[in-house]
C-alpha cells in the first residue's frame, strides 16, 4: 500500500501556482489588479522578454507595512474580504493566492511604503525561500518585480511560448484593465520602449477608441442602457466595421475583464442578421450588476463568471445592442481607401495603342483645300481625301471613345434639392447596379441590391414578420427525434418557451421528443436538424434563442431573393424612393451580410482627385 503523506508547503504552492500563474500574462494580471485594489491613480508596468525575464509593476497606492508584506506572502491571506460574505466581493482580487503562488515559481521582490511612513520595506522571495528582508528607499506606493519566472520549474518553462507571444498576451492584459478603469493612468514599457500610455480621468469612449481601434470613434455607437438593477455601457462598432476574428471583443462585468460564453453568444445574437458568419463585431461592453447577482468565484484565474439569471442578462444585452445599432440609422463604416482613391487617378492601360488620329486642323485643311473644278455646281463626286479623313476619325472614335457603362434618362421634372437629404438626390445609374446621388456634402454611390435587401428585411420584421414567427405549421405526421436524455430534459423544460416561436414539442420516452408543429415561416425545414440545433443551443447557452436566430436567417434569405437584383435598370423616381426609404430605415448602412450599402466621396476628396487641393 502506498503511504499517505502531507505534501511540503513549497510543493503545495507550486501545484497551486499552476492554476493561478499559467504564463507571464497571468502573473501580470494579478499584480495589476492588486495595484488597482490598492487605490492607485498611476500604474506603470515594465517588461523584459515578454515578461519571461522581468515583470515590474509600480503604483502609488496605499502601500504596506513590513508585517503586512510578510502576511501577504502567506496563502489565503488578503485584505479584500473583511468578512465571510464572498458573494458580495467588490474588488478584483479576493482569494489571497497570487503573491505566494508567484513567489513559489519565481524570484519575487516586494518594495512598499505607506503614505504615512517615512521609509519603505523590501522583501525578496526566491522560489519559495525568503532571501532579503530589509528597509528600502522608494516613494509612497508599491513596486513588485517578478524575475526568472519558472526558472526552477523547467517542465513549465519549456511549455511557454516565444517572448513575442508572451508579450502580446501581457499587452492584452494591460489593455483590458486600462479599459476597465478609465479613471486611472497606465504606462506599459517593453525592453525600455514605451508602448502604451493613457492619462487618468479619461472619458470611457475616448479610452476605448484609444486602446481598441481609433476607427471606433467614427465607426461606433455609444451604449448606455438600464434594465432593473443592471446597466450596460460601452462602445459597439457598426456592423460594417468588423474583423475576421473575435479578438477585438472586450467584455467586462463589474469592472472585471471576463471571457464568458453567455456574453459572447449575446453579442453574436445581437449582430445575427447584420454580419456574415465568418465576421465578428468590434466592441467593448461594461456590464454592472449587484454583486449578489453574479458569481466571480468560479475559477482561480477569475476570468469566468456565472449569472443568477442568464436569460435576463442575454436578453438585456441583445436588446440594448440592437437598440443602439438601430439608432445609428443608415450610418455605415467607410474607412478611407487609399488604394481606391489611387484607382481613380491612374489611367487605364489599353491592350494595344490605338492608331494615331489625324489632327483636326489637317482634316479641315484637306477637306477645304483647292481641288478639281466641276462644270456643274450640283455635281459633287466623293473626294477620296475627305473619305479617308472621315474613316480615320471614325476609327479613332471606335478605339478611344469607349461605350459608356452607365445610363442616363430624361427627367420629367427637376429633381428635388439635395439639401435636407443625407443620401442626396439620384442623378443616374452606373452599370445598372449602382445609384449615383448628389448630396450636399459630396457624391453618394449606393449598391441598389444590398440596400434594398436590408430594406426588405426590416419591412418583413416590422410588417407582420413577428406574427409569422409565432404562427406554427402543424405536421401531417408528427416526427420523432431521438436525442440524449439530458438534451430531452433540457427541451422539456423549455416546451412553453419554444411554443412561443411556433415549435410544438412533447416528451416521447426517455430519449426522444415528438415534434407536432414547426414555425410556419421555416417552410419545409429539416425537423431533426432543427430540434438538434435547439438542443445544442440549450446545452451551450442555457436559453432557446438559436431558433429565433434561425428565423432571422430565413427572413434574411427571403429578403435577399425578394430584393432588387443587380443589373436591373431603375427610373429616377425609383432611385429616389429607394434613397428616401434608406434614410427612414434603421441599420440601412449595411446589408444582411455586413457589407456597406453606400459609400461617399466628399467634396474635398473629389477636389483632391482633380488637384484643386
Helices and strands as residue ranges (DSSP letters): H 9-20, H 24-37, E 42-48, G 49-51, E 54-59, H 66-72, G 86-88, H 98-105, E 107-113, E 120-126, E 129-136, E 141-147, H 154-157, H 163-180, E 185-190, E 193-198, H 204-211, H 216-219, E 220-227, E 230-237, E 242-243, E 249-253, E 256-258, H 261-270, E 280-281, E 283-288, G 291-293, E 294-295, E 306-307, H 310-327, H 338-345, H 360-367, H 384-400, E 406-407, E 425-430, E 434-439, E 442-447, H 448-460, I 461-465, H 466-470, E 472-482, H 485-493, H 495-500, E 504-507, E 512-519, G 520-522, H 527-541, H 546-562, H 572-584, E 598-602, H 603-609
